[in-house]
Amino acid sequence: MTIVQFEPRDGILDLGWGHPLPELLPAAAWATAAASALDTYGWKALTYGHAPGPAPLREWIAARTNEQSADCTFVTAGASHGLTLVAQVLAEPGDTVLVDSPTYHYAFRILTDRGLRLVPVRAEDADEVGRQARRHRAAFLYVVPTFGNPTGRSLSPGQRRALAAQDLPIVEDDPYRELYYDRSPPPFTDANVISLGSFSKTVAPGLRLGWITATPDLVARLARVGSVHSGGGVNHTTALTMAEFAASGAYGKHVALLRERYRTHRDVLSEAINADRPDGGWFLWLRLPDGVDAESLLAVAERHGTSFVPGPRFFADRRGGSDRVRLSFSLLPPAELTEAARRLKLALRSVSGQ
């Protein structure tokens, strides 16, 4: 009987799946928060919710993200749902969207399902972003600016200011912001930026809970989307449980634990595979030796008992990344990360003849 999206494959230590270490999912603390939500709100926790989300959670998110008001916050069923809603409100089928290159590959499907045309750009080059935005009359730019997926990189404050100065909305997908291991990342602070947040990485992906921060006008437009207007706020019971989880202090304690544990994971894998260490997030962006193709390496790696995501999959036009692979250090415990790295190095030796 299938219950979960990810099932480990026999004999494979998987470095491809961006998934939390199962033992770090806070089942007991969440059960306590769920009971507290029902005690506090009674039947109101189980009925249709306020379209933008329940006030206790919106107020907490606004304070946590330094927004001026809860009116700038809209609760979603995760960052992917947030991107779906934003694309629905900001763009029409046939419109062009600029996408950072490389970036989160599943965003491509979300945007093309809306009938949007994708034009890859490099977010570090704000002038080029501006030129492409004017050339294509782009609806918005999609970017993962903080501990990006797949690169682990973050845009600098100057790069963020330069992007914000361009004449187009910026949709920042920001699920890793809280998972910093060395220093906290800089924010976007411009009203032209729409931010997608998620509790999937900091609490649990099964909650399907996140948020959008935007102008009050855009939040009001999101609340009028047909599916929201019909059914009320999404995941209302879960949202109130999250409000209790946060108010109790459990969220802050849990994120501190994640930073400690995932910092160790990052250090173990980056040292074992001789890769650059990102300041946060879940991923290493490994450059392959000259002449080694990422897609070809994958089949060999799986025969050696490990796996990863080849670089070209993170490029909307599939024209880059053949010399790169994305490695996730979140799912496996340290000893298994070390063994997975050993297997990957054996596969590399096999294809490179070294």
Secondary structure as UniProt FT lines:
FT   TURN            10..11
FT   STRAND          13..14
FT   HELIX           22..24
FT   HELIX           27..41
FT   HELIX           42..45
FT   TURN            51..52
FT   HELIX           55..64
FT   TURN            65..66
FT   HELIX           70..72
FT   STRAND          73..76
FT   HELIX           79..90
FT   TURN            93..94
FT   STRAND          96..100
FT   HELIX           106..113
FT   TURN            114..115
FT   STRAND          117..121
FT   TURN            123..124
FT   HELIX           126..136
FT   STRAND          141..143
FT   TURN            149..151
FT   HELIX           157..164
FT   STRAND          170..173
FT   TURN            175..178
FT   TURN            191..192
FT   STRAND          193..198
FT   TURN            200..203
FT   HELIX           205..207
FT   STRAND          210..213
FT   HELIX           216..223
FT   HELIX           226..231
FT   TURN            234..235
FT   HELIX           236..247
FT   TURN            248..249
FT   HELIX           250..273
FT   STRAND          283..287
FT   TURN            290..291
FT   HELIX           294..303
FT   TURN            304..305
FT   STRAND          306..307
FT   STRAND          309..310
FT   HELIX           311..314
FT   TURN            316..317
FT   TURN            322..323
FT   STRAND          324..328
FT   HELIX           334..352
//
